[in-house]
Amino acid sequence: MTEHEMEIFHGSLERCLGGDGFVERFYELLCDRSPDIAEKFKDTDFKIQKRKLTSSLYMTMLLDDQTPEGDVHFERIAQLHSRNALDIRPEYYTVWIECLIEAAREYDRYFDEETEKAWRHLMAPAMEFMKTRYRRSAGPTDEDLGVDS
């Protein structure tokens, strides 16, 4: 991802989060799109979930920068979402990104094709990261975390 795309994404994210309702609208779209996904959120405290999602959206920028902080964050999230924990199946991530972009389109008054491209480019590695770690049963390796042995 280019620095220009990163700036576009960051500006759009700030506009989305700057008002009320973006995260709530995202989860509304997500749960309306799939009864299976809605079931996963039935006992969720959305006040906490909102903070978690917001944090993860910012952390995607660090994952894209290939920083240890981004890797550690997403390793932890991937382990929690794996088949052995919350069982968030890989196909759910396609729905997730589509709903996220739909919500961003609604909440960012400057959202255009270039903005959508930036969101997709930034989110793609995070989504792939989560999908590839779905079947893992163990925690992250030192290599995953960027730790020298």
FIFI-857426 format. One record per residue: residue number from 1; residue in three letters; chain; x, y, z of N, C-alpha, C, O in turn. Coordinates in Angstrom, 2 decimals. Example, Ala and Ser with C-alpha at 12.3 -4.5 7.8 and 13.67 -1.06 7.14 Angstrom:
REM residues 2
1, ALA, A, 13.19, -5.69, 7.80, 12.30, -4.50, 7.80, 13.20, -3.30, 7.80, 14.24, -3.32, 8.46
2, SER, A, 12.85, -2.25, 7.08, 13.67, -1.06, 7.14, 12.90, 0.03, 7.87, 13.41, 1.14, 8.04
END
This chain:
REM residues 149
1, MET, A, 0.85, -1.17, 0.00, 0.00, 0.00, 0.00, 0.90, 1.23, 0.00, 1.91, 1.28, 0.69
2, THR, A, 0.51, 2.21, -0.77, 1.31, 3.42, -0.85, 1.00, 4.35, 0.33, -0.02, 4.21, 1.00
3, GLU, A, 1.89, 5.28, 0.56, 1.68, 6.26, 1.63, 0.43, 7.11, 1.33, -0.31, 7.47, 2.24
4, HIS, A, 0.23, 7.40, 0.06, -0.96, 8.17, -0.35, -2.24, 7.41, 0.00, -3.19, 8.00, 0.52
5, GLU, A, -2.28, 6.11, -0.29, -3.45, 5.29, 0.05, -3.64, 5.23, 1.56, -4.76, 5.27, 2.06
6, MET, A, -2.53, 5.14, 2.28, -2.61, 5.11, 3.75, -3.23, 6.41, 4.26, -4.07, 6.38, 5.16
7, GLU, A, -2.84, 7.54, 3.70, -3.40, 8.83, 4.10, -4.89, 8.91, 3.77, -5.67, 9.44, 4.55
8, ILE, A, -5.26, 8.39, 2.61, -6.68, 8.38, 2.22, -7.48, 7.53, 3.20, -8.53, 7.96, 3.68
9, PHE, A, -6.98, 6.33, 3.50, -7.66, 5.46, 4.44, -7.79, 6.13, 5.80, -8.88, 6.17, 6.38
10, HIS, A, -6.69, 6.66, 6.30, -6.69, 7.27, 7.64, -7.67, 8.43, 7.70, -8.43, 8.55, 8.67
11, GLY, A, -7.67, 9.28, 6.69, -8.62, 10.40, 6.66, -10.06, 9.92, 6.65, -10.91, 10.47, 7.35
12, SER, A, -10.33, 8.91, 5.86, -11.67, 8.35, 5.78, -12.09, 7.73, 7.12, -13.20, 7.93, 7.60
13, LEU, A, -11.17, 6.97, 7.72, -11.46, 6.36, 9.01, -11.76, 7.42, 10.05, -12.70, 7.27, 10.84
14, GLU, A, -10.99, 8.49, 10.08, -11.23, 9.58, 11.03, -12.60, 10.21, 10.81, -13.31, 10.51, 11.77
15, ARG, A, -12.98, 10.39, 9.54, -14.31, 10.97, 9.27, -15.41, 10.01, 9.72, -16.42, 10.44, 10.28
16, CYS, A, -15.22, 8.72, 9.46, -16.22, 7.73, 9.87, -16.39, 7.68, 11.38, -17.51, 7.65, 11.90
17, LEU, A, -15.28, 7.68, 12.08, -15.32, 7.57, 13.54, -15.60, 8.90, 14.23, -15.92, 8.93, 15.41
18, GLY, A, -15.49, 10.00, 13.48, -15.67, 11.33, 14.05, -17.12, 11.66, 14.41, -17.38, 12.52, 15.25
19, GLY, A, -18.03, 10.98, 13.78, -19.45, 11.19, 14.09, -19.97, 10.01, 14.89, -19.22, 9.13, 15.29
20, ASP, A, -21.24, 10.02, 15.11, -21.87, 8.92, 15.85, -22.44, 7.90, 14.88, -22.98, 8.25, 13.84
21, GLY, A, -22.33, 6.64, 15.24, -23.07, 5.60, 14.56, -22.35, 4.72, 13.57, -22.91, 3.72, 13.14
22, PHE, A, -21.11, 5.04, 13.20, -20.42, 4.26, 12.18, -20.27, 2.79, 12.60, -20.65, 1.89, 11.85
23, VAL, A, -19.72, 2.55, 13.77, -19.49, 1.17, 14.22, -20.81, 0.45, 14.39, -20.95, -0.71, 14.01
24, GLU, A, -21.78, 1.13, 14.97, -23.09, 0.53, 15.16, -23.71, 0.14, 13.82, -24.29, -0.94, 13.68
25, ARG, A, -23.59, 1.03, 12.83, -24.13, 0.76, 11.50, -23.42, -0.42, 10.87, -24.06, -1.26, 10.24
26, PHE, A, -22.11, -0.50, 11.03, -21.36, -1.65, 10.51, -21.91, -2.96, 11.08, -22.18, -3.90, 10.33
27, TYR, A, -22.07, -3.02, 12.40, -22.56, -4.26, 13.01, -24.01, -4.55, 12.62, -24.41, -5.71, 12.51
28, GLU, A, -24.79, -3.52, 12.43, -26.17, -3.71, 11.96, -26.15, -4.36, 10.57, -26.87, -5.34, 10.32
29, LEU, A, -25.35, -3.82, 9.68, -25.23, -4.39, 8.33, -24.73, -5.82, 8.39, -25.26, -6.70, 7.71
30, LEU, A, -23.71, -6.05, 9.19, -23.09, -7.37, 9.30, -24.09, -8.41, 9.81, -24.21, -9.50, 9.24
31, CYS, A, -24.79, -8.08, 10.85, -25.75, -9.04, 11.43, -26.97, -9.23, 10.55, -27.54, -10.32, 10.51
32, ASP, A, -27.37, -8.18, 9.83, -28.49, -8.32, 8.89, -28.13, -9.18, 7.69, -29.00, -9.82, 7.09
33, ARG, A, -26.87, -9.19, 7.34, -26.41, -9.91, 6.15, -26.37, -11.41, 6.35, -26.54, -12.17, 5.39
34, SER, A, -26.15, -11.87, 7.58, -25.99, -13.30, 7.81, -26.52, -13.71, 9.18, -26.04, -13.21, 10.20
35, PRO, A, -27.50, -14.61, 9.22, -27.98, -15.11, 10.51, -26.88, -15.83, 11.29, -26.85, -15.78, 12.52
36, ASP, A, -25.97, -16.50, 10.59, -24.86, -17.19, 11.27, -23.95, -16.18, 11.97, -23.52, -16.41, 13.10
37, ILE, A, -23.67, -15.09, 11.29, -22.83, -14.05, 11.90, -23.58, -13.39, 13.05, -23.00, -13.14, 14.10
38, ALA, A, -24.86, -13.10, 12.85, -25.65, -12.49, 13.91, -25.64, -13.36, 15.17, -25.58, -12.85, 16.28
39, GLU, A, -25.69, -14.67, 14.98, -25.65, -15.59, 16.11, -24.34, -15.46, 16.89, -24.33, -15.59, 18.11
40, LYS, A, -23.24, -15.22, 16.19, -21.94, -15.06, 16.85, -21.92, -13.85, 17.79, -21.14, -13.82, 18.74
41, PHE, A, -22.76, -12.87, 17.51, -22.78, -11.63, 18.30, -23.92, -11.55, 19.30, -24.12, -10.50, 19.91
42, LYS, A, -24.67, -12.63, 19.48, -25.88, -12.56, 20.30, -25.62, -12.13, 21.75, -26.48, -11.47, 22.34
43, ASP, A, -24.50, -12.47, 22.32, -24.21, -12.11, 23.71, -23.12, -11.04, 23.83, -22.48, -10.92, 24.88
44, THR, A, -22.91, -10.29, 22.79, -21.83, -9.32, 22.74, -22.19, -8.02, 23.44, -23.29, -7.50, 23.28
45, ASP, A, -21.26, -7.51, 24.22, -21.38, -6.17, 24.79, -20.83, -5.21, 23.73, -19.62, -5.09, 23.55
46, PHE, A, -21.73, -4.53, 23.03, -21.31, -3.72, 21.90, -20.57, -2.45, 22.30, -19.89, -1.85, 21.46
47, LYS, A, -20.66, -2.03, 23.53, -19.86, -0.90, 23.98, -18.38, -1.31, 23.95, -17.52, -0.54, 23.49
48, ILE, A, -18.09, -2.49, 24.42, -16.72, -3.02, 24.39, -16.32, -3.38, 22.97, -15.20, -3.10, 22.54
49, GLN, A, -17.23, -4.00, 22.24, -16.94, -4.42, 20.86, -16.58, -3.22, 19.99, -15.72, -3.32, 19.12
50, LYS, A, -17.24, -2.10, 20.22, -16.95, -0.88, 19.46, -15.49, -0.47, 19.67, -14.80, -0.11, 18.72
51, ARG, A, -15.02, -0.53, 20.92, -13.62, -0.16, 21.20, -12.67, -1.16, 20.54, -11.62, -0.77, 20.02
52, LYS, A, -13.03, -2.43, 20.57, -12.17, -3.45, 19.95, -12.06, -3.24, 18.45, -10.96, -3.30, 17.89
53, LEU, A, -13.18, -3.00, 17.80, -13.14, -2.79, 16.35, -12.35, -1.54, 16.01, -11.52, -1.55, 15.10
54, THR, A, -12.60, -0.47, 16.72, -11.89, 0.78, 16.47, -10.38, 0.58, 16.60, -9.61, 1.03, 15.74
55, SER, A, -9.97, -0.09, 17.64, -8.56, -0.39, 17.85, -8.00, -1.21, 16.69, -6.92, -0.91, 16.17
56, SER, A, -8.71, -2.23, 16.28, -8.24, -3.10, 15.19, -8.14, -2.35, 13.86, -7.24, -2.62, 13.07
57, LEU, A, -9.05, -1.43, 13.62, -8.98, -0.66, 12.37, -7.70, 0.17, 12.33, -7.06, 0.27, 11.28
58, TYR, A, -7.34, 0.76, 13.45, -6.07, 1.51, 13.50, -4.88, 0.56, 13.40, -3.87, 0.89, 12.78
59, MET, A, -4.98, -0.61, 14.01, -3.87, -1.56, 14.00, -3.62, -2.12, 12.60, -2.51, -2.57, 12.32
60, THR, A, -4.61, -2.09, 11.71, -4.37, -2.56, 10.35, -3.30, -1.73, 9.67, -2.56, -2.23, 8.81
61, MET, A, -3.20, -0.46, 10.04, -2.15, 0.37, 9.45, -0.78, -0.11, 9.91, 0.18, -0.07, 9.13
62, LEU, A, -0.67, -0.56, 11.15, 0.61, -1.09, 11.64, 0.91, -2.45, 11.04, 2.07, -2.78, 10.78
63, LEU, A, -0.13, -3.25, 10.80, 0.07, -4.54, 10.13, 0.60, -4.31, 8.73, 1.51, -5.00, 8.27
64, ASP, A, 0.02, -3.33, 8.03, 0.47, -3.00, 6.69, 1.92, -2.51, 6.69, 2.67, -2.78, 5.76
65, ASP, A, 2.29, -1.80, 7.74, 3.68, -1.32, 7.88, 4.62, -2.43, 8.33, 5.83, -2.21, 8.44
66, GLN, A, 4.08, -3.61, 8.58, 4.84, -4.78, 9.02, 5.60, -4.50, 10.32, 6.78, -4.84, 10.46
67, THR, A, 4.90, -3.89, 11.25, 5.50, -3.64, 12.56, 5.18, -4.80, 13.49, 4.16, -5.47, 13.32
68, PRO, A, 6.04, -5.06, 14.47, 5.75, -6.11, 15.45, 4.43, -5.88, 16.19, 3.72, -6.83, 16.51
69, GLU, A, 4.10, -4.62, 16.46, 2.86, -4.32, 17.17, 1.64, -4.79, 16.37, 0.71, -5.37, 16.94
70, GLY, A, 1.66, -4.55, 15.08, 0.56, -5.01, 14.23, 0.47, -6.52, 14.19, -0.62, -7.09, 14.29
71, ASP, A, 1.62, -7.17, 14.06, 1.65, -8.64, 14.02, 1.15, -9.23, 15.33, 0.34, -10.17, 15.32
72, VAL, A, 1.61, -8.71, 16.45, 1.19, -9.23, 17.76, -0.31, -9.05, 17.95, -1.00, -9.97, 18.39
73, HIS, A, -0.81, -7.87, 17.62, -2.24, -7.61, 17.76, -3.06, -8.61, 16.94, -3.99, -9.22, 17.46
74, PHE, A, -2.71, -8.77, 15.67, -3.50, -9.64, 14.82, -3.28, -11.12, 15.12, -4.18, -11.92, 14.89
75, GLU, A, -2.12, -11.49, 15.63, -1.95, -12.88, 16.07, -2.90, -13.18, 17.22, -3.53, -14.24, 17.25
76, ARG, A, -3.01, -12.26, 18.15, -3.92, -12.45, 19.29, -5.37, -12.52, 18.82, -6.13, -13.38, 19.26
77, ILE, A, -5.74, -11.61, 17.92, -7.11, -11.59, 17.40, -7.39, -12.86, 16.59, -8.46, -13.44, 16.70
78, ALA, A, -6.42, -13.27, 15.78, -6.60, -14.47, 14.96, -6.77, -15.71, 15.83, -7.60, -16.57, 15.53
79, GLN, A, -6.01, -15.80, 16.88, -6.13, -16.94, 17.79, -7.52, -16.96, 18.43, -8.14, -18.01, 18.55
80, LEU, A, -8.01, -15.82, 18.83, -9.33, -15.72, 19.43, -10.44, -16.08, 18.44, -11.46, -16.65, 18.82
81, HIS, A, -10.22, -15.74, 17.16, -11.23, -16.00, 16.13, -11.09, -17.36, 15.46, -11.90, -17.71, 14.60
82, SER, A, -10.09, -18.15, 15.83, -9.82, -19.43, 15.18, -10.94, -20.43, 15.42, -11.83, -20.21, 16.24
83, ARG, A, -10.87, -21.53, 14.70, -11.91, -22.57, 14.83, -11.96, -23.15, 16.23, -12.99, -23.66, 16.65
84, ASN, A, -10.85, -23.08, 16.97, -10.80, -23.62, 18.32, -11.28, -22.65, 19.39, -11.34, -23.00, 20.57
85, ALA, A, -11.62, -21.45, 19.00, -12.09, -20.46, 19.97, -13.47, -19.97, 19.53, -14.47, -20.67, 19.74
86, LEU, A, -13.55, -18.78, 18.94, -14.85, -18.25, 18.53, -15.39, -18.86, 17.23, -16.57, -18.71, 16.91
87, ASP, A, -14.53, -19.55, 16.50, -14.92, -20.22, 15.25, -15.52, -19.25, 14.23, -16.63, -19.45, 13.73
88, ILE, A, -14.76, -18.21, 13.94, -15.16, -17.24, 12.92, -14.59, -17.76, 11.59, -13.40, -17.61, 11.30
89, ARG, A, -15.47, -18.35, 10.80, -15.04, -19.03, 9.57, -14.49, -18.05, 8.54, -14.93, -16.90, 8.47
90, PRO, A, -13.53, -18.50, 7.74, -12.89, -17.63, 6.75, -13.86, -16.91, 5.81, -13.62, -15.77, 5.44
91, GLU, A, -14.94, -17.56, 5.44, -15.88, -16.92, 4.51, -16.60, -15.72, 5.13, -17.15, -14.89, 4.41
92, TYR, A, -16.62, -15.63, 6.45, -17.25, -14.48, 7.09, -16.49, -13.19, 6.81, -17.08, -12.11, 6.83
93, TYR, A, -15.20, -13.29, 6.55, -14.41, -12.07, 6.35, -14.77, -11.33, 5.07, -14.61, -10.11, 5.00
94, THR, A, -15.26, -12.04, 4.07, -15.72, -11.39, 2.85, -16.94, -10.53, 3.16, -17.04, -9.39, 2.71
95, VAL, A, -17.86, -11.08, 3.93, -19.05, -10.33, 4.34, -18.62, -9.15, 5.22, -19.14, -8.04, 5.07
96, TRP, A, -17.69, -9.39, 6.12, -17.19, -8.37, 7.04, -16.68, -7.15, 6.28, -17.08, -6.02, 6.57
97, ILE, A, -15.81, -7.39, 5.30, -15.22, -6.26, 4.57, -16.27, -5.52, 3.74, -16.24, -4.30, 3.64
98, GLU, A, -17.20, -6.26, 3.15, -18.24, -5.60, 2.36, -19.12, -4.71, 3.24, -19.48, -3.60, 2.83
99, CYS, A, -19.46, -5.18, 4.42, -20.27, -4.38, 5.34, -19.49, -3.18, 5.87, -20.05, -2.10, 6.04
100, LEU, A, -18.21, -3.37, 6.13, -17.38, -2.27, 6.59, -17.31, -1.17, 5.54, -17.42, 0.01, 5.86
101, ILE, A, -17.12, -1.56, 4.30, -17.03, -0.57, 3.21, -18.38, 0.10, 2.99, -18.44, 1.30, 2.73
102, GLU, A, -19.45, -0.66, 3.10, -20.78, -0.06, 2.96, -21.01, 0.99, 4.05, -21.53, 2.07, 3.77
103, ALA, A, -20.64, 0.67, 5.28, -20.79, 1.63, 6.37, -19.90, 2.85, 6.14, -20.32, 3.99, 6.37
104, ALA, A, -18.67, 2.63, 5.70, -17.76, 3.75, 5.43, -18.33, 4.65, 4.33, -18.24, 5.87, 4.41
105, ARG, A, -18.90, 4.04, 3.32, -19.50, 4.81, 2.23, -20.63, 5.70, 2.78, -20.80, 6.83, 2.32
106, GLU, A, -21.38, 5.20, 3.74, -22.47, 5.97, 4.33, -21.98, 7.09, 5.26, -22.61, 8.14, 5.34
107, TYR, A, -20.87, 6.87, 5.95, -20.44, 7.80, 7.00, -19.32, 8.75, 6.59, -19.05, 9.72, 7.30
108, ASP, A, -18.67, 8.49, 5.47, -17.61, 9.39, 4.99, -18.15, 10.15, 3.79, -18.32, 9.59, 2.71
109, ARG, A, -18.43, 11.41, 3.98, -19.04, 12.21, 2.91, -18.12, 12.36, 1.70, -18.58, 12.76, 0.63
110, TYR, A, -16.84, 12.07, 1.85, -15.90, 12.17, 0.73, -15.55, 10.81, 0.13, -14.64, 10.71, -0.70
111, PHE, A, -16.25, 9.79, 0.54, -15.97, 8.43, 0.07, -16.18, 8.36, -1.44, -17.24, 8.72, -1.95
112, ASP, A, -15.14, 7.89, -2.15, -15.22, 7.73, -3.60, -14.48, 6.46, -4.00, -14.09, 5.67, -3.13
113, GLU, A, -14.27, 6.24, -5.29, -13.60, 5.02, -5.76, -12.19, 4.89, -5.19, -11.76, 3.80, -4.81
114, GLU, A, -11.47, 6.01, -5.13, -10.11, 5.98, -4.61, -10.10, 5.62, -3.12, -9.22, 4.90, -2.64
115, THR, A, -11.09, 6.12, -2.39, -11.20, 5.81, -0.97, -11.53, 4.33, -0.78, -10.94, 3.66, 0.07
116, GLU, A, -12.47, 3.83, -1.57, -12.81, 2.41, -1.47, -11.59, 1.54, -1.77, -11.35, 0.54, -1.09
117, LYS, A, -10.84, 1.90, -2.77, -9.63, 1.16, -3.12, -8.64, 1.15, -1.95, -8.03, 0.12, -1.65
118, ALA, A, -8.49, 2.28, -1.29, -7.58, 2.37, -0.13, -8.07, 1.46, 1.00, -7.27, 0.74, 1.60
119, TRP, A, -9.37, 1.49, 1.30, -9.91, 0.61, 2.34, -9.65, -0.85, 1.98, -9.20, -1.62, 2.82
120, ARG, A, -9.93, -1.23, 0.74, -9.75, -2.62, 0.34, -8.28, -3.04, 0.38, -7.96, -4.14, 0.83
121, HIS, A, -7.39, -2.16, -0.08, -5.96, -2.49, -0.06, -5.45, -2.66, 1.37, -4.64, -3.54, 1.65
122, LEU, A, -5.92, -1.81, 2.26, -5.45, -1.90, 3.64, -6.05, -3.10, 4.36, -5.36, -3.76, 5.14
123, MET, A, -7.30, -3.38, 4.12, -7.97, -4.47, 4.82, -7.59, -5.85, 4.28, -7.66, -6.83, 5.01
124, ALA, A, -7.20, -5.94, 3.03, -6.92, -7.25, 2.42, -5.87, -8.06, 3.19, -6.12, -9.23, 3.46
125, PRO, A, -4.72, -7.49, 3.55, -3.74, -8.29, 4.30, -4.26, -8.74, 5.67, -3.96, -9.85, 6.11
126, ALA, A, -5.02, -7.89, 6.34, -5.57, -8.27, 7.64, -6.57, -9.41, 7.49, -6.58, -10.35, 8.29
127, MET, A, -7.41, -9.34, 6.46, -8.38, -10.40, 6.23, -7.67, -11.71, 5.87, -8.05, -12.79, 6.34
128, GLU, A, -6.65, -11.62, 5.05, -5.89, -12.82, 4.67, -5.18, -13.41, 5.89, -5.14, -14.62, 6.06
129, PHE, A, -4.64, -12.55, 6.70, -3.98, -12.96, 7.94, -4.94, -13.79, 8.79, -4.59, -14.87, 9.27
130, MET, A, -6.15, -13.27, 8.98, -7.14, -13.95, 9.80, -7.55, -15.29, 9.17, -7.67, -16.30, 9.87
131, LYS, A, -7.75, -15.30, 7.88, -8.18, -16.52, 7.19, -7.12, -17.62, 7.28, -7.45, -18.78, 7.53
132, THR, A, -5.87, -17.27, 7.09, -4.82, -18.28, 7.07, -4.54, -18.86, 8.44, -3.94, -19.93, 8.55
133, ARG, A, -4.96, -18.18, 9.48, -4.71, -18.68, 10.84, -5.94, -19.34, 11.47, -5.90, -19.72, 12.64
134, TYR, A, -7.01, -19.48, 10.71, -8.24, -20.05, 11.24, -8.05, -21.47, 11.78, -8.60, -21.79, 12.83
135, ARG, A, -7.30, -22.30, 11.09, -7.16, -23.70, 11.48, -6.04, -23.97, 12.48, -5.85, -25.11, 12.90
136, ARG, A, -5.29, -22.95, 12.84, -4.21, -23.15, 13.81, -4.75, -23.52, 15.17, -5.76, -22.97, 15.62
137, SER, A, -4.09, -24.46, 15.81, -4.52, -24.83, 17.16, -3.61, -24.24, 18.23, -4.01, -24.13, 19.39
138, ALA, A, -2.42, -23.88, 17.85, -1.46, -23.34, 18.83, -1.39, -21.83, 18.69, -1.91, -21.25, 17.74
139, GLY, A, -0.73, -21.23, 19.64, -0.51, -19.79, 19.60, 0.51, -19.44, 18.54, 1.03, -20.32, 17.87
140, PRO, A, 0.82, -18.16, 18.39, 1.77, -17.72, 17.40, 3.18, -18.20, 17.71, 3.57, -18.36, 18.86
141, THR, A, 3.94, -18.43, 16.64, 5.33, -18.80, 16.79, 6.18, -17.54, 16.93, 5.70, -16.44, 16.67
142, ASP, A, 7.44, -17.71, 17.33, 8.35, -16.56, 17.38, 8.48, -15.92, 16.00, 8.56, -14.69, 15.88
143, GLU, A, 8.49, -16.75, 14.96, 8.58, -16.22, 13.59, 7.36, -15.35, 13.28, 7.50, -14.28, 12.69
144, ASP, A, 6.16, -15.81, 13.67, 4.94, -15.03, 13.44, 5.04, -13.66, 14.11, 4.57, -12.66, 13.57
145, LEU, A, 5.66, -13.62, 15.27, 5.74, -12.40, 16.05, 6.97, -11.56, 15.70, 7.16, -10.47, 16.25
146, GLY, A, 7.79, -12.05, 14.79, 8.98, -11.30, 14.40, 10.06, -11.30, 15.45, 10.86, -10.37, 15.52
147, VAL, A, 10.10, -12.35, 16.26, 11.09, -12.45, 17.34, 12.25, -13.32, 16.86, 12.04, -14.42, 16.34
148, ASP, A, 13.46, -12.82, 17.02, 14.64, -13.61, 16.68, 14.90, -14.61, 17.78, 14.84, -14.28, 18.97
149, SER, A, 15.19, -15.84, 17.40, 15.47, -16.90, 18.39, 16.83, -16.76, 18.98, 17.21, -17.57, 19.83
END
